[in-house]
Amino acid sequence: MNMSKEKKRGLGKFFAGLAVGAGLGILFAPKKGSETREDLKRLFDDMIKKVKSIKPEEVKETIEKKIEEIKASLSELDKEKVLSIAKEKGIQIKEKCEALVVYAKEKGTPVIEKTAKDLKAKAADVVREVLEKLEK
C-alpha cells in the first residue's frame, strides 16, 4: 500500500470520526426528527465539500518540510557542535571574568578585586564541569 492511500485513509478516518461526533450531537439535540435528519444531511454535505477541498500534495509537501526542519534542528544538536559552542562560550566567559579582575585592580578596589577573582575561579570551575559532561 502506498503512502497516498494511507494518508487518505487516515484523513478519511479523521473526518468520519468528526462526522459521527457531529451527527451524535445533532441526534441528541431537542429537535423534531425531520429537522435533525435535515441538519445531519447538511453536515455530511458540508463534510464532503471540505474533504474534496483537501489537496494531498499540499499536505505531503507541508509534512515533508516540517520533517526536514526537525532533522536540521537535530543535526545542530550534534555533540561535537554543542561541545564546540560550549568551548567558545567558556573562552568568552573566561575573558569577561579576566576583564572584570583587571578593571577592579585598575580602580584600586581590593574588595571588588578579590570578589572578581573568586567569581573568575568559580566561573572557570563551572565551565570546566560543563565541558567535561559534554565530552562524556
Wavefront OBJ file of the C-alpha trace (Angstrom):
o trace
v 0.000 0.000 0.000
v 1.467 3.384 -0.930
v 1.665 6.441 1.325
v -1.040 8.266 -0.595
v -3.632 5.607 0.239
v -2.522 5.538 3.883
v -2.853 9.316 4.161
v -6.272 9.240 2.537
v -7.370 6.509 4.934
v -6.069 8.486 7.894
v -7.856 11.613 6.729
v -10.967 9.581 5.985
v -10.978 8.124 9.495
v -10.464 11.575 10.982
v -13.358 13.084 9.054
v -15.557 10.060 9.688
v -14.986 10.465 13.411
v -15.719 14.148 13.148
v -18.925 13.455 11.233
v -20.049 10.795 13.718
v -19.443 13.171 16.617
v -21.337 15.971 14.929
v -24.104 13.557 13.950
v -24.493 12.312 17.512
v -24.653 15.885 18.744
v -27.452 16.636 16.307
v -29.314 13.431 17.089
v -29.384 14.238 20.776
v -30.410 17.851 20.224
v -34.004 18.662 21.181
v -35.442 18.959 17.629
v -38.019 17.133 15.601
v -36.713 14.043 13.797
v -37.147 15.583 10.344
v -35.216 18.725 11.358
v -32.476 16.622 12.892
v -32.148 14.485 9.760
v -32.014 17.629 7.593
v -29.283 19.122 9.851
v -27.371 15.872 9.655
v -27.652 15.790 5.858
v -26.314 19.371 5.652
v -23.421 18.443 7.922
v -22.495 15.451 5.779
v -22.727 17.565 2.611
v -20.501 20.193 4.196
v -18.041 17.485 5.288
v -17.879 16.077 1.753
v -17.087 19.564 0.377
v -14.316 20.003 2.915
v -12.804 16.591 2.189
v -12.837 17.311 -1.542
v -11.024 20.609 -0.969
v -8.064 18.900 0.719
v -5.074 18.867 -1.568
v -2.988 15.790 -0.745
v 0.088 17.255 -2.456
v -0.034 20.333 -0.185
v -0.374 18.155 2.900
v 2.526 15.991 1.731
v 4.762 18.988 0.999
v 3.989 20.603 4.348
v 4.728 17.401 6.260
v 7.981 16.854 4.344
v 9.043 20.449 5.019
v 8.334 20.092 8.749
v 10.295 16.833 8.878
v 13.287 18.454 7.137
v 13.171 21.372 9.601
v 13.176 18.957 12.537
v 16.058 16.948 11.051
v 18.062 20.148 10.542
v 17.455 21.175 14.146
v 18.523 17.754 15.362
v 21.745 17.906 13.389
v 22.510 21.201 15.094
v 22.395 19.340 18.389
v 25.303 17.224 17.238
v 27.580 16.551 20.224
v 30.696 17.950 18.577
v 28.906 21.107 17.546
v 27.476 21.618 21.042
v 30.882 20.965 22.562
v 32.490 23.437 20.163
v 29.940 26.121 21.025
v 30.315 25.415 24.751
v 34.112 25.744 24.496
v 33.731 29.021 22.648
v 31.328 30.324 25.298
v 33.733 29.137 28.005
v 36.538 31.197 26.473
v 34.237 34.230 26.311
v 33.266 33.808 29.972
v 36.922 33.485 30.975
v 37.808 36.653 29.037
v 34.952 38.605 30.606
v 35.929 37.474 34.099
v 39.558 38.414 33.442
v 38.458 41.851 32.223
v 36.460 42.294 35.445
v 39.503 41.414 37.573
v 41.719 43.828 35.603
v 39.130 46.599 35.901
v 38.761 46.093 39.658
v 42.549 46.118 40.028
v 42.872 49.318 37.958
v 40.275 51.081 40.072
v 42.143 50.116 43.238
v 39.247 48.390 44.892
v 40.665 45.388 46.765
v 37.265 44.116 47.932
v 35.875 44.075 44.407
v 39.142 42.662 43.057
v 39.002 39.712 45.483
v 35.341 39.088 44.656
v 36.125 39.320 40.927
v 38.937 36.774 41.339
v 36.597 34.462 43.261
v 33.993 34.884 40.528
v 36.577 34.114 37.855
v 37.642 30.933 39.669
v 34.060 29.778 40.179
v 33.148 30.524 36.552
v 36.191 28.523 35.415
v 35.051 25.590 37.572
v 31.528 25.721 36.152
v 32.780 25.927 32.562
v 35.176 23.022 33.177
v 32.372 20.881 34.676
v 30.047 21.600 31.728
v 32.747 20.783 29.180
v 33.638 17.550 30.984
v 29.979 16.471 30.927
v 29.663 17.303 27.251
v 32.850 15.418 26.389
v 31.483 12.252 28.016
l 1 2 3 4 5 6 7 8 9 10 11 12 13 14 15 16 17 18 19 20 21 22 23 24 25 26 27 28 29 30 31 32 33 34 35 36 37 38 39 40 41 42 43 44 45 46 47 48 49 50 51 52 53 54 55 56 57 58 59 60 61 62 63 64 65 66 67 68 69 70 71 72 73 74 75 76 77 78 79 80 81 82 83 84 85 86 87 88 89 90 91 92 93 94 95 96 97 98 99 100 101 102 103 104 105 106 107 108 109 110 111 112 113 114 115 116 117 118 119 120 121 122 123 124 125 126 127 128 129 130 131 132 133 134 135 136
